[in-house]
């Protein structure tokens, strides 16, 4: 164990995410619903990153933003 409470753990885990918060189950569900709908019929073989923007930033420079 590293110690600390849930809020501290969330704060540490999300400090390098541009959205600065964890995603919700509802947000993930909306993405799944869209992928399962006719609206996404042209999407094939793509990876949909539900990561709050973490995959498109340089984490090392985020502290200076």
C-alpha positions in Angstrom: 0.0 0.0 0.0 1.1 3.5 -0.7 -1.2 5.1 1.9 -3.6 7.9 1.5 -7.2 8.1 0.7 -9.3 7.7 -2.4 -9.3 11.4 -3.2 -5.6 11.7 -2.9 -5.2 8.7 -5.3 -7.5 10.2 -7.8 -5.7 13.5 -7.6 -2.4 11.8 -8.3 -3.7 9.7 -11.1 -5.4 12.6 -12.9 -2.7 15.4 -12.5 -1.1 14.4 -15.8 -4.5 14.2 -17.7 -5.5 17.3 -19.6 -9.1 17.0 -18.4 -7.7 17.0 -14.8 -10.4 14.5 -13.7 -11.3 10.8 -14.1 -13.8 9.8 -16.7 -17.2 8.6 -15.6 -19.0 5.4 -16.4 -21.6 7.5 -18.1 -19.0 9.0 -20.5 -17.7 5.6 -21.3 -21.2 4.4 -21.9 -21.9 7.2 -24.3 -18.9 6.3 -26.3 -19.9 2.6 -26.4 -23.5 3.6 -27.4 -22.1 5.8 -30.2 -19.9 3.0 -31.5 -22.9 0.6 -31.5 -25.1 3.1 -33.3 -25.5 3.7 -37.1 -23.8 7.1 -36.5 -20.4 5.3 -36.3 -21.0 3.2 -39.5 -17.8 4.5 -41.2 -15.6 3.8 -38.2 -13.6 0.6 -38.8 -10.6 -0.8 -36.9 -10.0 2.4 -34.9 -9.0 2.6 -31.3 -11.1 5.1 -29.4 -9.0 6.4 -26.5 -11.2 7.3 -23.5 -8.4 8.9 -21.6 -9.2 12.5 -21.0 -6.7 13.6 -23.6 -3.7 11.9 -22.0 -2.7 10.2 -25.2 -2.3 13.5 -27.1 -0.1 15.5 -24.8 3.5 15.5 -23.7 3.1 14.7 -20.0 6.5 16.2 -19.1 5.4 19.6 -20.3 1.9 19.5 -18.8 3.2 20.9 -15.4 4.1 24.1 -17.3 0.7 24.6 -18.9 
